[in-house]
Every structure is written in structure tokens, then in C-alpha cells.
């Protein structure tokens, strides 16, 4: 069977309390309505970090978890993690954001890993869409983003691409994801302005809505030292259409809060353009996280309360988890918001 037309077996969806099946009819237009009309959208928690620390399966050194879907046991464990987040969203009634397992699925990495004959980005979207579709009418509240990142080490801005090189490098994956039917594109864990601008240009060219997500320092700068106000202004002025919004990920809520409060690096108009955080459980900066041999975590109730408060303090619309989180943290977060009518 051609993988491009393969439907993920329903047997791999067993174990969820959801017993019905439908095809989601989410479109970019309906996603835009969901985004505009929702007071809060909860994000998934960690996926890659949980696979790295909590399972027997090794991540691919090149594409990380993007090839898990091609082996039944690995695909099942990946599905189990996503179902846990879907179950939280379903039980809370809140809109939910899921990301395709394509954070490291550039054409270069796919070829190096030996999967150039597979439609890796497309197959990962179909895998996730099948899981979403199993949740009946709630599927219309689940948005799937096509996930991308920088070419090199996300914690090392010295490996950044130039703007032009980044546009060329990332255009292939942006196009592949856009063609699958993802609801929008998300470039996450970006450490430097030049590569973020190039990714934004590549994503804008697809016609899909897209969001740019940086890693913040406490002083309101990117990892390359660019003040957030300058980064947002530069991309908004350079790229047409401009990003739907900006986010932060792989950053603790306390660091995010400190950054957003900086009086010179983050101005009022920038705070309006930043709409969310996918938060770590460790109040460490990237270099400290990178050197940490043990996972630093915090109790789900502390995480939930602290991250939820960012909605009240700064109007954050998209809130979820990154390193150190699991379904318990997202469940705790969801309890702080009212079920939409």
C-alpha cells in the first residue's frame, strides 16, 4: 500500500474512552475563527522529552520522533501520549492545540536519516489527524499545527542561518506541511532573529496562517541577544503576510513573566503580539537545561496555577507545556479555566 494514502489503523486508537470516529472538517478559515473566538486554547504538554526519558525507545539522532509512525510499537506509544492530551481537552471542553511530530523533519535531516522515500511530514499529519478524528464533534475544537524549528541547535544561536539561507532551507518543509491540510504552521524553539525571519518568509509563502515561537531570556531578549521588541518589529515589517502572532516555548513561566515585564526590551505593542507560552517545569535558562542530566520538574498543581495566571496577567490565549510536563500538568492547567458555553 502507498503510504501516502494509508489510513492509520483504528486498532492503534484503542485505549481511549472515545468510541466514535469521524473526519474532522477543520480548515484554515475555521481555525482562524476558533483562534479569534476562543478566550483560551490549551496546548499539549511534552512529547519528545517524554519519549526520551520515559520510554524504552531511542530517538533518531536526525529526525528525533518523526519516524516513530513507521514502526507499530513506537507509533502506539506516540499515539498514547497524544491521546492523553486529547482526553484532557475532551474532558475539559476547552480548545486544544496539537503539534505534528515534525520538529526535526527538514528535507536534509530526513535524507540523512534514510527516510527520503517516505512522505514524513505528510504521514505525521495523517497520523495526528486520525487521532483527532476519533474524538467526534470535539475534533472541531482541536487545531493541528505543522511543527518546524531551526536547522541547528535550538539552544545555540551561533548555529543560526542567515535570513536568505533560512528561507531557502525551510521552504521545502513549510510547503510539505502546508499541503497536508494542517490548520496552521508553528516554528518553535527559535533562538535567533535571522533564521526566524527566514522561516517566517518560507511559511508566509505557503498561504497558511503561521506563528513564530522564540525562547526568551529573563531580560526580554532572544538567545542571540535581540530585544523582543526589535525581533517582532523586524519580522512584522519584513514578511507579508506577517505572522498570526508570536509565542514563547521551552521557557519557565517565571522567566516568561520577567521577560514580558521588561520596560525597554518588551513594549506594549509587542505584548499584544505575543499570545502564548508552552512552558517548562524548570526555572532554568537554556544553557542550564542543556547541561542538566536530571529532569527538573514541579508539581502539576503549581505548574497549572502559575501558567494559568499568565492569562490574567498578560492576556495569553495559548497556554500549554514543554519540557518536564505530561498530561497531569495540562489537566491541572485546564482546571483554571471555565468550560466554554
C-alpha positions in Angstrom: 0.0 0.0 0.0 1.2 3.5 -0.8 2.0 5.3 2.5 0.6 8.5 1.0 -2.9 7.0 1.0 -2.7 4.9 4.2 -5.2 5.5 6.9 -3.7 4.9 10.4 -5.2 1.6 11.7 -8.1 2.2 14.2 -6.6 -0.5 16.3 -3.9 1.9 17.3 -6.5 4.3 18.7 -7.8 1.7 21.2 -7.4 2.5 24.9 -9.2 5.8 24.7 -12.7 6.3 26.2 -13.8 7.8 22.9 -15.7 5.3 20.9 -16.7 7.2 17.7 -15.0 8.1 14.5 -15.4 10.9 12.1 -13.2 13.0 9.8 -12.5 16.5 11.1 -13.6 19.3 8.9 -11.2 21.9 10.5 -9.9 24.3 7.8 -7.6 27.4 7.9 -10.8 29.5 8.0 -12.4 27.6 10.8 -9.0 27.6 12.7 -9.0 31.4 12.3 -12.5 31.6 13.8 -11.5 29.2 16.6 -8.5 31.3 17.4 -10.4 34.6 17.3 -13.4 33.4 19.2 -11.6 31.4 21.9 -10.7 33.1 25.2 -8.2 30.3 25.9 -6.7 27.4 24.0 -4.7 24.8 25.9 -1.6 23.3 24.3 -0.3 19.8 24.6 2.5 19.0 27.0 5.9 17.5 26.3 6.1 14.8 23.7 9.8 14.5 22.7 11.1 14.9 26.2 8.7 12.2 27.5 9.8 9.8 24.8 13.4 10.5 25.7 13.1 9.9 29.4 10.0 7.8 30.0 10.1 5.0 27.3 12.5 2.3 26.1 12.6 3.8 22.6 15.5 5.8 21.4 15.0 9.0 19.4 16.6 9.1 16.0 19.7 11.4 16.1 18.5 13.2 13.0 14.6 13.3 12.8 14.0 12.7 16.6 10.5 11.2 16.8 9.3 11.9 13.3 9.9 8.3 12.2 8.1 6.7 15.1 4.9 6.3 13.0 6.6 3.8 10.7 7.1 1.1 13.5 4.0 -0.3 15.1 5.2 -0.3 18.7 6.7 3.2 18.5 3.6 4.5 16.8 1.5 3.1 19.6 3.5 4.8 22.3 3.4 8.1 20.4 -0.4 7.7 20.0 -0.8 7.0 23.7 0.9 10.3 24.6 -1.2 12.3 22.2 -4.4 10.6 23.4 -3.6 11.7 26.9 -3.6 15.3 25.9 -6.7 14.8 23.7 -8.5 13.2 26.7 -7.7 16.3 28.8 -9.1 18.6 26.1 -12.2 16.4 25.6 -13.0 16.2 29.3 -12.5 20.0 29.9 -14.3 21.1 26.7 -11.5 23.5 26.0 -10.0 24.0 22.6 -6.7 22.2 22.2 -3.5 22.7 20.2 -1.6 19.7 19.0 1.7 19.7 17.1 2.8 17.3 14.4 5.9 15.2 15.4 7.9 17.0 12.7 10.1 19.4 14.8 13.2 17.9 13.1 11.7 16.8 9.8 13.6 19.0 7.4 14.5 17.6 4.0 18.2 17.5 5.0 17.5 15.5 8.2 15.0 13.2 6.5 17.6 12.3 3.8 20.4 11.8 6.4 18.1 9.5 8.5 17.4 7.4 5.4 13.7 8.2 5.1 13.8 10.2 1.8 11.4 7.7 0.2 8.8 8.4 2.8 6.3 11.3 3.0 7.4 12.0 6.6 5.7 15.4 7.1 2.5 14.3 5.3 2.3 10.9 7.1 2.8 12.6 10.5 -0.1 14.9 9.9 -2.3 12.0 8.8 -1.3 10.1 11.9 -2.3 13.0 14.2 -5.5 13.8 12.2 -6.6 10.2 12.6 -6.3 10.5 16.4 -8.2 13.8 16.4 -10.9 12.4 14.2 -11.6 9.7 16.7 -13.0 12.4 19.1 -16.2 13.0 17.3 -17.6 16.6 17.5 -14.8 17.6 19.8 -12.4 17.3 16.8 -13.7 20.7 15.6 -12.0 22.2 18.7 -8.7 20.5 18.1 -6.2 22.5 15.9 -3.2 20.7 14.4 -0.1 22.8 13.7 2.7 21.7 11.3 5.7 22.0 13.6 9.1 23.2 12.4 12.2 24.6 14.1 15.7 25.9 13.3 18.3 23.9 11.4 20.8 23.6 14.2 20.9 23.5 17.9 17.9 25.4 19.2 19.9 26.4 22.3 22.9 27.7 20.4 22.2 30.9 18.4 25.7 30.8 16.9 24.4 28.0 14.6 21.7 30.2 13.2 21.2 30.5 9.5 21.1 33.9 7.7 17.8 35.2 6.6 18.2 34.1 2.9 19.7 30.7 3.8 16.9 30.1 6.2 14.2 31.0 3.7 15.6 28.5 1.2 16.3 25.8 3.7 12.9 25.8 5.4 10.8 26.4 2.3 10.6 22.7 1.5 9.2 21.6 4.8 6.9 24.6 5.1 5.4 23.7 1.8 5.1 20.0 2.6 3.3 20.7 5.8 1.0 23.3 4.3 0.0 20.9 1.6 -1.1 18.2 4.1 -4.0 20.3 5.4 -2.6 21.3 8.8 -4.6 24.2 10.4 -1.5 26.4 10.7 2.3 26.3 10.8 4.3 26.8 14.0 8.1 27.4 14.1 9.2 26.8 17.6 12.3 27.0 19.9 13.9 29.7 17.7 17.0 31.2 19.2 17.9 33.9 16.7 16.2 36.7 14.6 17.9 36.0 11.3 16.7 32.4 11.0 13.3 33.2 12.4 12.8 35.8 9.7 13.8 33.3 7.0 11.4 30.7 8.4 8.6 33.3 8.5 9.2 34.2 4.9 9.1 30.5 4.0 5.9 29.9 5.9 4.2 33.1 4.6 4.8 31.9 1.1 2.5 28.9 1.7 -0.6 31.0 2.4 -1.2 29.2 5.7 -1.6 31.1 9.0 1.6 30.8 11.0 3.1 31.5 14.4 6.7 32.2 15.4 7.8 31.0 18.8 11.0 32.1 20.5 12.9 31.0 23.6 13.1 34.0 25.9 15.7 35.2 28.4 14.6 36.9 31.6 15.7 40.3 30.2 13.2 40.1 27.3 15.7 39.1 24.6 16.1 36.1 22.3 19.0 33.8 22.9 21.0 35.8 20.3 20.6 38.9 22.4 18.0 40.6 20.1 15.4 42.5 22.2 12.0 41.0 21.7 10.6 44.4 20.6 13.2 44.5 17.8 12.5 40.9 16.7 8.8 41.3 16.4 9.0 44.7 14.7 11.6 43.4 12.2 9.6 40.3 11.2 6.3 42.2 11.1 7.8 44.8 8.8 9.7 42.3 6.5 7.2 39.5 6.0 3.9 39.6 4.2 1.6 38.3 5.4 3.0 38.8 8.8 2.7 36.0 11.5 -0.7 35.5 13.0 1.1 36.0 16.4 4.2 35.2 18.4 4.7 32.8 21.2 7.4 31.5 23.6 8.2 27.9 24.4 10.8 25.9 26.3 10.8 28.6 28.9 9.6 28.6 32.5 6.6 30.8 33.4 8.8 32.8 35.8 11.3 33.6 33.1 8.5 34.5 30.6 6.9 36.8 33.2 10.2 38.5 33.8 10.7 39.0 30.1 7.3 40.4 29.4 7.7 42.9 32.2 11.0 44.3 30.9 10.5 48.0 30.4 12.7 48.6 27.4 13.0 45.2 25.6 9.3 44.5 25.5 7.0 47.4 24.7 3.1 47.4 24.9 2.6 46.7 21.2 4.8 43.7 21.5 2.9 42.3 24.4 -0.2 42.4 22.2 1.6 40.3 19.5 2.8 37.6 22.0 -0.2 35.3 22.6 1.1 32.3 24.4 3.6 30.1 26.2 4.4 26.4 26.1 6.1 26.3 29.5 8.9 24.2 31.0 8.7 23.0 34.6 12.3 24.1 35.3 13.2 27.7 36.1 16.5 27.3 34.2 17.9 29.1 31.3 18.7 27.1 28.1 22.4 26.5 28.9 21.5 25.2 32.3 18.8 23.0 30.8 21.2 21.7 28.2 23.7 20.7 30.9 21.2 19.1 33.3 21.4 15.4 33.5 18.2 15.1 35.5 14.8 16.3 34.6 13.8 19.2 36.8 10.1 19.3 37.3 7.4 20.8 39.5 4.1 19.6 40.9 1.3 19.8 38.4 -0.8 22.0 40.6 2.0 24.5 40.9 2.6 24.5 37.2 -1.1 24.8 36.4 -1.7 27.7 38.7 1.5 29.6 37.6 0.9 29.2 33.9 -2.8 29.9 34.1 -2.1 33.2 35.8 -0.4 34.4 32.6 -3.8 34.6 31.0 -5.0 37.0 33.6 -1.7 39.0 33.8 -0.9 39.3 30.1 -4.0 38.0 28.2 -2.2 34.9 27.0 -4.5 32.9 24.8 -2.5 29.7 24.1 -1.0 28.0 27.2 0.5 24.6 27.4 3.6 22.6 28.3 7.1 21.8 27.2 10.0 20.1 28.9 9.0 18.3 32.2 5.3 18.3 31.6 2.8 15.5 31.0 -1.0 15.1 31.0 -1.2 15.8 34.7 0.3 19.3 34.2 -2.1 20.1 31.3 -5.1 18.7 33.3 -4.1 21.0 36.2 -3.8 23.9 33.8 -7.2 23.2 32.3 -9.0 23.3 35.7 -8.3 27.0 36.0 -10.5 27.9 33.0 -14.2 27.8 32.6 -15.7 25.3 30.1 -16.8 27.4 27.1 -20.6 27.6 26.5 
